[in-house]
Amino acid sequence: MVRFLQPDSENVKEQNVDAISWEDSNFQKYEMNTSESNLLSVFKQLQIDKDQGVASKWKVDMLANEIELFRELLSAADCKIGKFTLARLLTALDTIVSNSNNSTSSHTEEVLSLYIDLMKSDPPHSQYYKEEHSLAVLRQVTCCKDSLLRYCWHYGESVKSNNNSLICMRLNSMSLAKLGSTENLLWVQMLDLSHNELGSVEGLEALQLLSCLNLSNNKIRSFTALDPLRHLKLLKVLNISHNEIGNHSIDSTRYLCASPLSHTIANDWKLDVSSVARDQLAKYWEAYLIFRDLALTQLEITGNAVVDDEFSSFLLKILPTLKWLDGRGL
């Protein structure tokens, strides 16, 4: 087992004495030394060997031929379907090539440019193009270890004297509308996704080592959209402040995702939470389903319409492990 994946328990305990603060001043650029080379080892172990034989070559040749045909089409006419197809073909080509030699994606900038043009020229479908643009950005970020390390930061002030300091992936303020490439982030323990445009956290359930997560200042509309977090058993610190939870009377996510959140309240729930009033459980049942499986020690949820004194009281009842709520020690 790689030691990076097993943080020293005494060190984690010491760091959790104080609340995690996501202010920029608490992060220092990641500088790798020999004792911290485990991060690169983990990333290398996550790479999957692909077929590098004749099959890959004919796929590359075929895609290259199709790409040239669509480039000729776009040189003669401004065609939305042509731009979209070209973007998909370039993505497929980069995927095959990068899997063969672990190189970076050479056409990412062109793909990003195509999706930006599509967002402008086809407003009714701009959200879809924005999500595809986000996926392309994340593929670029996680395509190789050198790119990945540009987004790694040390958390805390004493990083030079503490080789076990938390390493945070900071993907904040990148206009991300959708998550992807999580297969390259399985080692992450601290993740900052704040100040993006995420309406869902689908994909984060794969990050089973995640202990600290910042989702503040996104576009999360309901607790239903947080359903994947129920599977993160090591999650201790969660920031979902300044989203849109409680602003929308209709939760469309509930009908799009197969989840226990799409069902009604079970009659026997009151047996699990005897300290919670039945009317509170009926009012906040979606929040209960999300948080009941978590052992959070720190939660920030201020800035959402759902938050008031009654809801804060409800959280304290269903999260007995909480030590910090919206910056206040308990």
Order of alpha helices (4+ residues) and beta strands (2+ residues): alpha-beta-alpha-alpha-alpha-alpha-alpha-alpha-beta-beta-beta-beta-beta-alpha-alpha-alpha-alpha-beta-alpha-beta-beta
